[in-house]
């Protein structure tokens, strides 16, 4: 399982770009074919990982579906 914010893309000094959302979107089909559940959280960026009110239900639902 992977989850990510739909706006998770950052530019760093020196021209380095961190492209989490675009990369996962580009590889979504491949990940799903490998058995991954891919969850995109709309209107969120990298900070979503520090928001338990958003993340706990997502992770809980995934775990509950595996029991």
PQR file with spaces between the fields and no chain letter, atoms N, CA, C, O and H, PARSE charges and radii, in Angstrom:
ATOM       1  N    UNK     1       0.838   -1.161    0.000 -0.4000 1.5000
ATOM       2  CA   UNK     1       0.000    0.000    0.000 -0.0000 2.0000
ATOM       3  C    UNK     1       0.887    1.229    0.000  0.5500 1.7000
ATOM       4  O    UNK     1       1.900    1.296    0.697 -0.5500 1.4000
ATOM       5  N    UNK     2       0.481    2.190   -0.795 -0.4000 1.5000
ATOM       6  CA   UNK     2       1.128    3.493   -0.747 -0.0000 2.0000
ATOM       7  C    UNK     2       0.059    4.557   -0.838  0.5500 1.7000
ATOM       8  O    UNK     2      -0.966    4.378   -1.496 -0.5500 1.4000
ATOM       9  H    UNK     2      -0.342    2.136   -1.361  0.4000 1.0000
ATOM      10  N    UNK     3       0.310    5.659   -0.173 -0.4000 1.5000
ATOM      11  CA   UNK     3      -0.591    6.799   -0.294 -0.0000 2.0000
ATOM      12  C    UNK     3       0.267    8.040   -0.461  0.5500 1.7000
ATOM      13  O    UNK     3       1.418    8.088   -0.027 -0.5500 1.4000
ATOM      14  H    UNK     3       1.143    5.804    0.362  0.4000 1.0000
ATOM      15  N    UNK     4      -0.318    9.040   -1.099 -0.4000 1.5000
ATOM      16  CA   UNK     4       0.443   10.257   -1.365 -0.0000 2.0000
ATOM      17  C    UNK     4      -0.502   11.414   -1.604  0.5500 1.7000
ATOM      18  O    UNK     4      -1.647   11.230   -2.019 -0.5500 1.4000
ATOM      19  H    UNK     4      -1.253    9.001   -1.452  0.4000 1.0000
ATOM      20  N    UNK     5      -0.005   12.602   -1.338 -0.4000 1.5000
ATOM      21  CA   UNK     5      -0.763   13.807   -1.629 -0.0000 2.0000
ATOM      22  C    UNK     5      -0.679   14.126   -3.107  0.5500 1.7000
ATOM      23  O    UNK     5       0.391   14.028   -3.707 -0.5500 1.4000
ATOM      24  H    UNK     5       0.925   12.751   -1.001  0.4000 1.0000
ATOM      25  N    UNK     6      -1.791   14.504   -3.692 -0.4000 1.5000
ATOM      26  CA   UNK     6      -1.856   14.770   -5.135 -0.0000 2.0000
ATOM      27  C    UNK     6      -0.928   15.906   -5.560  0.5500 1.7000
ATOM      28  O    UNK     6      -0.539   15.985   -6.725 -0.5500 1.4000
ATOM      29  H    UNK     6      -2.660   14.583   -3.205  0.4000 1.0000
ATOM      30  N    UNK     7      -0.572   16.786   -4.623 -0.4000 1.5000
ATOM      31  CA   UNK     7       0.298   17.924   -4.932 -0.0000 2.0000
ATOM      32  C    UNK     7       1.711   17.726   -4.383  0.5500 1.7000
ATOM      33  O    UNK     7       2.429   18.701   -4.164 -0.5500 1.4000
ATOM      34  H    UNK     7      -0.888   16.722   -3.676  0.4000 1.0000
ATOM      35  N    UNK     8       2.109   16.489   -4.162 -0.4000 1.5000
ATOM      36  CA   UNK     8       3.410   16.204   -3.556 -0.0000 2.0000
ATOM      37  C    UNK     8       4.525   16.273   -4.594  0.5500 1.7000
ATOM      38  O    UNK     8       4.949   15.265   -5.159 -0.5500 1.4000
ATOM      39  H    UNK     8       1.525   15.697   -4.339  0.4000 1.0000
ATOM      40  N    UNK     9       4.971   17.479   -4.817 -0.4000 1.5000
ATOM      41  CA   UNK     9       6.081   17.744   -5.739 -0.0000 2.0000
ATOM      42  C    UNK     9       6.783   19.002   -5.234  0.5500 1.7000
ATOM      43  O    UNK     9       6.147   20.037   -5.034 -0.5500 1.4000
ATOM      44  H    UNK     9       4.626   18.298   -4.358  0.4000 1.0000
ATOM      45  N    UNK    10       8.096   18.908   -5.031 -0.4000 1.5000
ATOM      46  CA   UNK    10       8.838   20.021   -4.448 -0.0000 2.0000
ATOM      47  C    UNK    10      10.091   20.331   -5.244  0.5500 1.7000
ATOM      48  O    UNK    10      10.726   19.437   -5.805 -0.5500 1.4000
ATOM      49  H    UNK    10       8.612   18.067   -5.193  0.4000 1.0000
ATOM      50  N    UNK    11      10.436   21.602   -5.286 -0.4000 1.5000
ATOM      51  CA   UNK    11      11.681   22.058   -5.902 -0.0000 2.0000
ATOM      52  C    UNK    11      12.657   22.452   -4.809  0.5500 1.7000
ATOM      53  O    UNK    11      12.295   23.138   -3.853 -0.5500 1.4000
ATOM      54  H    UNK    11       9.920   22.328   -4.831  0.4000 1.0000
ATOM      55  N    UNK    12      13.885   22.016   -4.958 -0.4000 1.5000
ATOM      56  CA   UNK    12      14.935   22.351   -4.007 -0.0000 2.0000
ATOM      57  C    UNK    12      15.979   23.209   -4.692  0.5500 1.7000
ATOM      58  O    UNK    12      16.105   23.178   -5.916 -0.5500 1.4000
ATOM      59  H    UNK    12      14.179   21.459   -5.735  0.4000 1.0000
ATOM      60  N    UNK    13      16.727   23.974   -3.913 -0.4000 1.5000
ATOM      61  CA   UNK    13      17.802   24.783   -4.499 -0.0000 2.0000
ATOM      62  C    UNK    13      18.753   23.906   -5.323  0.5500 1.7000
ATOM      63  O    UNK    13      18.989   22.743   -4.994 -0.5500 1.4000
ATOM      64  H    UNK    13      16.624   23.999   -2.918  0.4000 1.0000
ATOM      65  N    UNK    14      19.274   24.471   -6.362 -0.4000 1.5000
ATOM      66  CA   UNK    14      20.205   23.740   -7.212 -0.0000 2.0000
ATOM      67  C    UNK    14      19.518   22.960   -8.314  0.5500 1.7000
ATOM      68  O    UNK    14      20.168   22.211   -9.044 -0.5500 1.4000
ATOM      69  H    UNK    14      19.083   25.415   -6.629  0.4000 1.0000
ATOM      70  N    UNK    15      18.212   23.129   -8.443 -0.4000 1.5000
ATOM      71  CA   UNK    15      17.505   22.468   -9.537 -0.0000 2.0000
ATOM      72  C    UNK    15      17.011   21.074   -9.246  0.5500 1.7000
ATOM      73  O    UNK    15      16.502   20.405  -10.145 -0.5500 1.4000
ATOM      74  H    UNK    15      17.685   23.738   -7.850  0.4000 1.0000
ATOM      75  N    UNK    16      17.146   20.615   -8.013 -0.4000 1.5000
ATOM      76  CA   UNK    16      16.656   19.283   -7.667 -0.0000 2.0000
ATOM      77  C    UNK    16      15.148   19.335   -7.482  0.5500 1.7000
ATOM      78  O    UNK    16      14.626   20.218   -6.802 -0.5500 1.4000
ATOM      79  H    UNK    16      17.560   21.159   -7.282  0.4000 1.0000
ATOM      80  N    UNK    17      14.459   18.392   -8.087 -0.4000 1.5000
ATOM      81  CA   UNK    17      13.002   18.324   -7.993 -0.0000 2.0000
ATOM      82  C    UNK    17      12.610   16.974   -7.418  0.5500 1.7000
ATOM      83  O    UNK    17      13.047   15.931   -7.906 -0.5500 1.4000
ATOM      84  H    UNK    17      14.882   17.675   -8.640  0.4000 1.0000
ATOM      85  N    UNK    18      11.791   16.997   -6.386 -0.4000 1.5000
ATOM      86  CA   UNK    18      11.265   15.778   -5.782 -0.0000 2.0000
ATOM      87  C    UNK    18       9.857   15.590   -6.322  0.5500 1.7000
ATOM      88  O    UNK    18       8.964   16.379   -6.015 -0.5500 1.4000
ATOM      89  H    UNK    18      11.436   17.844   -5.990  0.4000 1.0000
ATOM      90  N    UNK    19       9.653   14.555   -7.121 -0.4000 1.5000
ATOM      91  CA   UNK    19       8.400   14.332   -7.846 -0.0000 2.0000
ATOM      92  C    UNK    19       7.674   13.091   -7.316  0.5500 1.7000
ATOM      93  O    UNK    19       7.552   12.093   -8.027 -0.5500 1.4000
ATOM      94  H    UNK    19      10.379   13.914   -7.370  0.4000 1.0000
ATOM      95  N    UNK    20       7.200   13.150   -6.090 -0.4000 1.5000
ATOM      96  CA   UNK    20       6.552   11.974   -5.511 -0.0000 2.0000
ATOM      97  C    UNK    20       5.219   11.684   -6.210  0.5500 1.7000
ATOM      98  O    UNK    20       5.023   10.589   -6.736 -0.5500 1.4000
ATOM      99  H    UNK    20       7.299   13.960   -5.512  0.4000 1.0000
ATOM     100  N    UNK    21       4.307   12.656   -6.219 -0.4000 1.5000
ATOM     101  CA   UNK    21       2.986   12.420   -6.822 -0.0000 2.0000
ATOM     102  C    UNK    21       3.080   12.049   -8.302  0.5500 1.7000
ATOM     103  O    UNK    21       2.483   11.054   -8.714 -0.5500 1.4000
ATOM     104  H    UNK    21       4.466   13.546   -5.792  0.4000 1.0000
ATOM     105  N    UNK    22       3.809   12.817   -9.112 -0.4000 1.5000
ATOM     106  CA   UNK    22       3.881   12.443  -10.526 -0.0000 2.0000
ATOM     107  C    UNK    22       4.496   11.059  -10.756  0.5500 1.7000
ATOM     108  O    UNK    22       4.061   10.321  -11.640 -0.5500 1.4000
ATOM     109  H    UNK    22       4.294   13.625   -8.777  0.4000 1.0000
ATOM     110  N    UNK    23       5.498   10.713   -9.963 -0.4000 1.5000
ATOM     111  CA   UNK    23       6.154    9.414  -10.136 -0.0000 2.0000
ATOM     112  C    UNK    23       5.204    8.272   -9.799  0.5500 1.7000
ATOM     113  O    UNK    23       5.130    7.287  -10.534 -0.5500 1.4000
ATOM     114  H    UNK    23       5.852   11.312   -9.244  0.4000 1.0000
ATOM     115  N    UNK    24       4.482    8.397   -8.696 -0.4000 1.5000
ATOM     116  CA   UNK    24       3.544    7.332   -8.330 -0.0000 2.0000
ATOM     117  C    UNK    24       2.423    7.240   -9.359  0.5500 1.7000
ATOM     118  O    UNK    24       2.012    6.142   -9.733 -0.5500 1.4000
ATOM     119  H    UNK    24       4.542    9.196   -8.099  0.4000 1.0000
ATOM     120  N    UNK    25       1.926    8.387   -9.818 -0.4000 1.5000
ATOM     121  CA   UNK    25       0.888    8.366  -10.850 -0.0000 2.0000
ATOM     122  C    UNK    25       1.385    7.660  -12.116  0.5500 1.7000
ATOM     123  O    UNK    25       0.669    6.850  -12.704 -0.5500 1.4000
ATOM     124  H    UNK    25       2.260    9.280   -9.514  0.4000 1.0000
ATOM     125  N    UNK    26       2.618    7.973  -12.527 -0.4000 1.5000
ATOM     126  CA   UNK    26       3.190    7.355  -13.730 -0.0000 2.0000
ATOM     127  C    UNK    26       3.357    5.848  -13.572  0.5500 1.7000
ATOM     128  O    UNK    26       3.272    5.105  -14.550 -0.5500 1.4000
ATOM     129  H    UNK    26       3.200    8.631  -12.049  0.4000 1.0000
ATOM     130  N    UNK    27       3.596    5.395  -12.343 -0.4000 1.5000
ATOM     131  CA   UNK    27       3.872    3.975  -12.101 -0.0000 2.0000
ATOM     132  C    UNK    27       2.695    3.235  -11.465  0.5500 1.7000
ATOM     133  O    UNK    27       2.815    2.067  -11.093 -0.5500 1.4000
ATOM     134  H    UNK    27       3.665    5.998  -11.548  0.4000 1.0000
ATOM     135  N    UNK    28       1.556    3.926  -11.342 -0.4000 1.5000
ATOM     136  CA   UNK    28       0.388    3.351  -10.658 -0.0000 2.0000
ATOM     137  C    UNK    28       0.014    1.973  -11.193  0.5500 1.7000
ATOM     138  O    UNK    28      -0.139    1.029  -10.418 -0.5500 1.4000
ATOM     139  H    UNK    28       1.459    4.874  -11.643  0.4000 1.0000
ATOM     140  N    UNK    29      -0.132    1.851  -12.499 -0.4000 1.5000
ATOM     141  CA   UNK    29      -0.535    0.565  -13.087 -0.0000 2.0000
ATOM     142  C    UNK    29       0.454   -0.537  -12.722  0.5500 1.7000
ATOM     143  O    UNK    29       0.054   -1.642  -12.356 -0.5500 1.4000
ATOM     144  H    UNK    29      -0.008    2.618  -13.128  0.4000 1.0000
ATOM     145  N    UNK    30       1.729   -0.234  -12.821 -0.4000 1.5000
ATOM     146  CA   UNK    30       2.760   -1.217  -12.473 -0.0000 2.0000
ATOM     147  C    UNK    30       2.651   -1.627  -11.006  0.5500 1.7000
ATOM     148  O    UNK    30       2.721   -2.813  -10.684 -0.5500 1.4000
ATOM     149  H    UNK    30       2.053    0.664  -13.117  0.4000 1.0000
ATOM     150  N    UNK    31       2.482   -0.654  -10.124 -0.4000 1.5000
ATOM     151  CA   UNK    31       2.351   -0.957   -8.698 -0.0000 2.0000
ATOM     152  C    UNK    31       1.120   -1.815   -8.434  0.5500 1.7000
ATOM     153  O    UNK    31       1.183   -2.784   -7.677 -0.5500 1.4000
ATOM     154  H    UNK    31       2.425    0.309  -10.386  0.4000 1.0000
ATOM     155  N    UNK    32       0.006   -1.461   -9.056 -0.4000 1.5000
ATOM     156  CA   UNK    32      -1.219   -2.237   -8.858 -0.0000 2.0000
ATOM     157  C    UNK    32      -1.081   -3.654   -9.403  0.5500 1.7000
ATOM     158  O    UNK    32      -1.619   -4.595   -8.820 -0.5500 1.4000
ATOM     159  H    UNK    32      -0.046   -0.674   -9.672  0.4000 1.0000
ATOM     160  N    UNK    33      -0.377   -3.812  -10.496 -0.4000 1.5000
ATOM     161  CA   UNK    33      -0.150   -5.152  -11.036 -0.0000 2.0000
ATOM     162  C    UNK    33       0.704   -5.992  -10.095  0.5500 1.7000
ATOM     163  O    UNK    33       0.628   -7.220  -10.104 -0.5500 1.4000
ATOM     164  H    UNK    33       0.060   -3.047  -10.970  0.4000 1.0000
ATOM     165  N    UNK    34       1.516   -5.322   -9.285 -0.4000 1.5000
ATOM     166  CA   UNK    34       2.335   -6.012   -8.281 -0.0000 2.0000
ATOM     167  C    UNK    34       1.569   -6.259   -6.984  0.5500 1.7000
ATOM     168  O    UNK    34       2.114   -6.815   -6.031 -0.5500 1.4000
ATOM     169  H    UNK    34       1.578   -4.324   -9.278  0.4000 1.0000
ATOM     170  N    UNK    35       0.296   -5.841   -6.953 -0.4000 1.5000
ATOM     171  CA   UNK    35      -0.542   -6.091   -5.790 -0.0000 2.0000
ATOM     172  C    UNK    35      -0.652   -4.932   -4.820  0.5500 1.7000
ATOM     173  O    UNK    35      -1.256   -5.085   -3.759 -0.5500 1.4000
ATOM     174  H    UNK    35      -0.147   -5.390   -7.728  0.4000 1.0000
ATOM     175  N    UNK    36      -0.092   -3.784   -5.143 -0.4000 1.5000
ATOM     176  CA   UNK    36      -0.162   -2.619   -4.268 -0.0000 2.0000
ATOM     177  C    UNK    36      -1.525   -1.964   -4.367  0.5500 1.7000
ATOM     178  O    UNK    36      -2.149   -1.957   -5.428 -0.5500 1.4000
ATOM     179  H    UNK    36       0.400   -3.659   -6.005  0.4000 1.0000
ATOM     180  N    UNK    37      -1.982   -1.413   -3.252 -0.4000 1.5000
ATOM     181  CA   UNK    37      -3.125   -0.508   -3.259 -0.0000 2.0000
ATOM     182  C    UNK    37      -2.539    0.900   -3.297  0.5500 1.7000
ATOM     183  O    UNK    37      -1.705    1.243   -2.459 -0.5500 1.4000
ATOM     184  H    UNK    37      -1.475   -1.419   -2.390  0.4000 1.0000
ATOM     185  N    UNK    38      -2.959    1.706   -4.242 -0.4000 1.5000
ATOM     186  CA   UNK    38      -2.428    3.057   -4.429 -0.0000 2.0000
ATOM     187  C    UNK    38      -3.543    4.054   -4.134  0.5500 1.7000
ATOM     188  O    UNK    38      -4.597    4.034   -4.770 -0.5500 1.4000
ATOM     189  H    UNK    38      -3.637    1.427   -4.922  0.4000 1.0000
ATOM     190  N    UNK    39      -3.294    4.920   -3.166 -0.4000 1.5000
ATOM     191  CA   UNK    39      -4.306    5.884   -2.741 -0.0000 2.0000
ATOM     192  C    UNK    39      -3.760    7.295   -2.910  0.5500 1.7000
ATOM     193  O    UNK    39      -2.756    7.665   -2.301 -0.5500 1.4000
ATOM     194  H    UNK    39      -2.437    4.937   -2.650  0.4000 1.0000
ATOM     195  N    UNK    40      -4.434    8.072   -3.745 -0.4000 1.5000
ATOM     196  CA   UNK    40      -4.052    9.471   -3.975 -0.0000 2.0000
ATOM     197  C    UNK    40      -5.000   10.365   -3.172  0.5500 1.7000
ATOM     198  O    UNK    40      -6.220   10.258   -3.298 -0.5500 1.4000
ATOM     199  H    UNK    40      -5.250    7.772   -4.240  0.4000 1.0000
ATOM     200  N    UNK    41      -4.435   11.236   -2.356 -0.4000 1.5000
ATOM     201  CA   UNK    41      -5.228   12.127   -1.515 -0.0000 2.0000
ATOM     202  C    UNK    41      -5.301   13.499   -2.178  0.5500 1.7000
ATOM     203  O    UNK    41      -4.298   14.209   -2.252 -0.5500 1.4000
ATOM     204  H    UNK    41      -3.444   11.323   -2.254  0.4000 1.0000
ATOM     205  N    UNK    42      -6.488   13.873   -2.661 -0.4000 1.5000
ATOM     206  CA   UNK    42      -6.647   15.118   -3.409 -0.0000 2.0000
ATOM     207  C    UNK    42      -6.286   16.350   -2.580  0.5500 1.7000
ATOM     208  O    UNK    42      -6.460   16.378   -1.362 -0.5500 1.4000
ATOM     209  H    UNK    42      -7.303   13.296   -2.601  0.4000 1.0000
ATOM     210  N    UNK    43      -5.782   17.357   -3.272 -0.4000 1.5000
ATOM     211  CA   UNK    43      -5.505   18.670   -2.675 -0.0000 2.0000
ATOM     212  C    UNK    43      -4.544   18.631   -1.490  0.5500 1.7000
ATOM     213  O    UNK    43      -4.570   19.534   -0.653 -0.5500 1.4000
ATOM     214  H    UNK    43      -5.640   17.335   -4.262  0.4000 1.0000
ATOM     215  N    UNK    44      -3.706   17.614   -1.401 -0.4000 1.5000
ATOM     216  CA   UNK    44      -2.735   17.521   -0.302 -0.0000 2.0000
ATOM     217  C    UNK    44      -1.328   17.465   -0.886  0.5500 1.7000
ATOM     218  O    UNK    44      -1.115   17.004   -2.007 -0.5500 1.4000
ATOM     219  H    UNK    44      -3.685   16.880   -2.080  0.4000 1.0000
ATOM     220  N    UNK    45      -0.373   17.951   -0.090 -0.4000 1.5000
ATOM     221  CA   UNK    45       1.025   17.896   -0.508 -0.0000 2.0000
ATOM     222  C    UNK    45       1.771   16.966    0.448  0.5500 1.7000
ATOM     223  O    UNK    45       1.155   16.123    1.100 -0.5500 1.4000
ATOM     224  H    UNK    45      -0.546   18.326    0.821  0.4000 1.0000
ATOM     225  N    UNK    46       3.083   17.113    0.533 -0.4000 1.5000
ATOM     226  CA   UNK    46       3.888   16.215    1.354 -0.0000 2.0000
ATOM     227  C    UNK    46       3.517   16.288    2.836  0.5500 1.7000
ATOM     228  O    UNK    46       3.723   15.326    3.575 -0.5500 1.4000
ATOM     229  H    UNK    46       3.583   17.798    0.003  0.4000 1.0000
ATOM     230  N    UNK    47       2.976   17.414    3.266 -0.4000 1.5000
ATOM     231  CA   UNK    47       2.589   17.577    4.660 -0.0000 2.0000
ATOM     232  C    UNK    47       1.485   16.641    5.117  0.5500 1.7000
ATOM     233  O    UNK    47       1.252   16.512    6.319 -0.5500 1.4000
ATOM     234  H    UNK    47       2.808   18.195    2.665  0.4000 1.0000
ATOM     235  N    UNK    48       0.807   15.993    4.199 -0.4000 1.5000
ATOM     236  CA   UNK    48      -0.266   15.069    4.570 -0.0000 2.0000
ATOM     237  C    UNK    48       0.249   13.972    5.498  0.5500 1.7000
ATOM     238  O    UNK    48      -0.514   13.431    6.298 -0.5500 1.4000
ATOM     239  H    UNK    48       0.996   16.098    3.223  0.4000 1.0000
ATOM     240  N    UNK    49       1.522   13.643    5.400 -0.4000 1.5000
ATOM     241  CA   UNK    49       2.093   12.572    6.224 -0.0000 2.0000
ATOM     242  C    UNK    49       2.151   12.941    7.700  0.5500 1.7000
ATOM     243  O    UNK    49       2.358   12.071    8.547 -0.5500 1.4000
ATOM     244  H    UNK    49       2.142   14.083    4.750  0.4000 1.0000
ATOM     245  N    UNK    50       1.972   14.217    8.017 -0.4000 1.5000
ATOM     246  CA   UNK    50       1.996   14.654    9.414 -0.0000 2.0000
ATOM     247  C    UNK    50       0.591   14.937    9.941  0.5500 1.7000
ATOM     248  O    UNK    50       0.441   15.503   11.024 -0.5500 1.4000
ATOM     249  H    UNK    50       1.805   14.924    7.329  0.4000 1.0000
ATOM     250  N    UNK    51      -0.431   14.554    9.194 -0.4000 1.5000
ATOM     251  CA   UNK    51      -1.817   14.825    9.566 -0.0000 2.0000
ATOM     252  C    UNK    51      -2.538   13.528    9.939  0.5500 1.7000
ATOM     253  O    UNK    51      -3.097   12.860    9.069 -0.5500 1.4000
ATOM     254  H    UNK    51      -0.310   14.094    8.315  0.4000 1.0000
ATOM     255  N    UNK    52      -2.529   13.169   11.226 -0.4000 1.5000
ATOM     256  CA   UNK    52      -3.134   11.895   11.616 -0.0000 2.0000
ATOM     257  C    UNK    52      -4.626   11.812   11.341  0.5500 1.7000
ATOM     258  O    UNK    52      -5.146   10.715   11.137 -0.5500 1.4000
ATOM     259  H    UNK    52      -2.075   13.712   11.932  0.4000 1.0000
ATOM     260  N    UNK    53      -5.332   12.943   11.330 -0.4000 1.5000
ATOM     261  CA   UNK    53      -6.775   12.878   11.065 -0.0000 2.0000
ATOM     262  C    UNK    53      -7.066   12.428    9.640  0.5500 1.7000
ATOM     263  O    UNK    53      -8.143   11.903    9.359 -0.5500 1.4000
ATOM     264  H    UNK    53      -4.910   13.834   11.497  0.4000 1.0000
ATOM     265  N    UNK    54      -6.114   12.630    8.746 -0.4000 1.5000
ATOM     266  CA   UNK    54      -6.256   12.159    7.372 -0.0000 2.0000
ATOM     267  C    UNK    54      -5.675   10.764    7.202  0.5500 1.7000
ATOM     268  O    UNK    54      -6.292    9.902    6.576 -0.5500 1.4000
ATOM     269  H    UNK    54      -5.239   13.057    8.974  0.4000 1.0000
ATOM     270  N    UNK    55      -4.504   10.544    7.753 -0.4000 1.5000
ATOM     271  CA   UNK    55      -3.752    9.311    7.494 -0.0000 2.0000
ATOM     272  C    UNK    55      -4.273    8.102    8.264  0.5500 1.7000
ATOM     273  O    UNK    55      -4.352    7.008    7.705 -0.5500 1.4000
ATOM     274  H    UNK    55      -4.004   11.245    8.262  0.4000 1.0000
ATOM     275  N    UNK    56      -4.625    8.277    9.522 -0.4000 1.5000
ATOM     276  CA   UNK    56      -5.054    7.120   10.318 -0.0000 2.0000
ATOM     277  C    UNK    56      -6.248    6.413    9.680  0.5500 1.7000
ATOM     278  O    UNK    56      -6.222    5.187    9.580 -0.5500 1.4000
ATOM     279  H    UNK    56      -4.561    9.166    9.975  0.4000 1.0000
ATOM     280  N    UNK    57      -7.290    7.114    9.244 -0.4000 1.5000
ATOM     281  CA   UNK    57      -8.397    6.384    8.591 -0.0000 2.0000
ATOM     282  C    UNK    57      -7.980    5.651    7.313  0.5500 1.7000
ATOM     283  O    UNK    57      -8.495    4.570    7.025 -0.5500 1.4000
ATOM     284  H    UNK    57      -7.311    8.110    9.325  0.4000 1.0000
ATOM     285  N    UNK    58      -7.061    6.226    6.553 -0.4000 1.5000
ATOM     286  CA   UNK    58      -6.591    5.578    5.324 -0.0000 2.0000
ATOM     287  C    UNK    58      -5.861    4.284    5.661  0.5500 1.7000
ATOM     288  O    UNK    58      -6.136    3.236    5.077 -0.5500 1.4000
ATOM     289  H    UNK    58      -6.644    7.104    6.787  0.4000 1.0000
ATOM     290  N    UNK    59      -4.933    4.365    6.606 -0.4000 1.5000
ATOM     291  CA   UNK    59      -4.156    3.181    6.991 -0.0000 2.0000
ATOM     292  C    UNK    59      -5.065    2.168    7.684  0.5500 1.7000
ATOM     293  O    UNK    59      -4.953    0.965    7.445 -0.5500 1.4000
ATOM     294  H    UNK    59      -4.710    5.216    7.081  0.4000 1.0000
ATOM     295  N    UNK    60      -5.952    2.644    8.530 -0.4000 1.5000
ATOM     296  CA   UNK    60      -6.867    1.739    9.240 -0.0000 2.0000
ATOM     297  C    UNK    60      -7.753    0.964    8.274  0.5500 1.7000
ATOM     298  O    UNK    60      -7.949   -0.242    8.427 -0.5500 1.4000
ATOM     299  H    UNK    60      -6.043    3.621    8.724  0.4000 1.0000
ATOM     300  N    UNK    61      -8.281    1.660    7.287 -0.4000 1.5000
ATOM     301  CA   UNK    61      -9.121    1.004    6.283 -0.0000 2.0000
ATOM     302  C    UNK    61      -8.332   -0.066    5.532  0.5500 1.7000
ATOM     303  O    UNK    61      -8.840   -1.161    5.294 -0.5500 1.4000
ATOM     304  H    UNK    61      -8.122    2.640    7.162  0.4000 1.0000
ATOM     305  N    UNK    62      -7.102    0.247    5.163 -0.4000 1.5000
ATOM     306  CA   UNK    62      -6.259   -0.723    4.477 -0.0000 2.0000
ATOM     307  C    UNK    62      -6.021   -1.949    5.356  0.5500 1.7000
ATOM     308  O    UNK    62      -6.163   -3.083    4.899 -0.5500 1.4000
ATOM     309  H    UNK    62      -6.690    1.137    5.357  0.4000 1.0000
ATOM     310  N    UNK    63      -5.661   -1.719    6.612 -0.4000 1.5000
ATOM     311  CA   UNK    63      -5.386   -2.833    7.525 -0.0000 2.0000
ATOM     312  C    UNK    63      -6.639   -3.662    7.786  0.5500 1.7000
ATOM     313  O    UNK    63      -6.586   -4.892    7.786 -0.5500 1.4000
ATOM     314  H    UNK    63      -5.546   -0.798    6.983  0.4000 1.0000
ATOM     315  N    UNK    64      -7.769   -2.985    8.008 -0.4000 1.5000
ATOM     316  CA   UNK    64      -9.021   -3.709    8.247 -0.0000 2.0000
ATOM     317  C    UNK    64      -9.402   -4.592    7.053  0.5500 1.7000
ATOM     318  O    UNK    64      -9.932   -5.689    7.230 -0.5500 1.4000
ATOM     319  H    UNK    64      -7.812   -1.986    8.008  0.4000 1.0000
ATOM     320  N    UNK    65      -9.131   -4.111    5.852 -0.4000 1.5000
ATOM     321  CA   UNK    65      -9.480   -4.882    4.656 -0.0000 2.0000
ATOM     322  C    UNK    65      -8.606   -6.120    4.504  0.5500 1.7000
ATOM     323  O    UNK    65      -8.919   -7.004    3.707 -0.5500 1.4000
ATOM     324  H    UNK    65      -8.700   -3.220    5.708  0.4000 1.0000
ATOM     325  N    UNK    66      -7.523   -6.190    5.253 -0.4000 1.5000
ATOM     326  CA   UNK    66      -6.608   -7.329    5.159 -0.0000 2.0000
ATOM     327  C    UNK    66      -6.828   -8.365    6.240  0.5500 1.7000
ATOM     328  O    UNK    66      -6.196   -9.421    6.228 -0.5500 1.4000
ATOM     329  H    UNK    66      -7.269   -5.471    5.900  0.4000 1.0000
ATOM     330  N    UNK    67      -7.722   -8.072    7.180 -0.4000 1.5000
ATOM     331  CA   UNK    67      -7.988   -9.025    8.271 -0.0000 2.0000
ATOM     332  C    UNK    67      -8.959  -10.096    7.865  0.5500 1.7000
ATOM     333  O    UNK    67      -9.285  -10.970    8.667 -0.5500 1.4000
ATOM     334  H    UNK    67      -8.235   -7.214    7.190  0.4000 1.0000
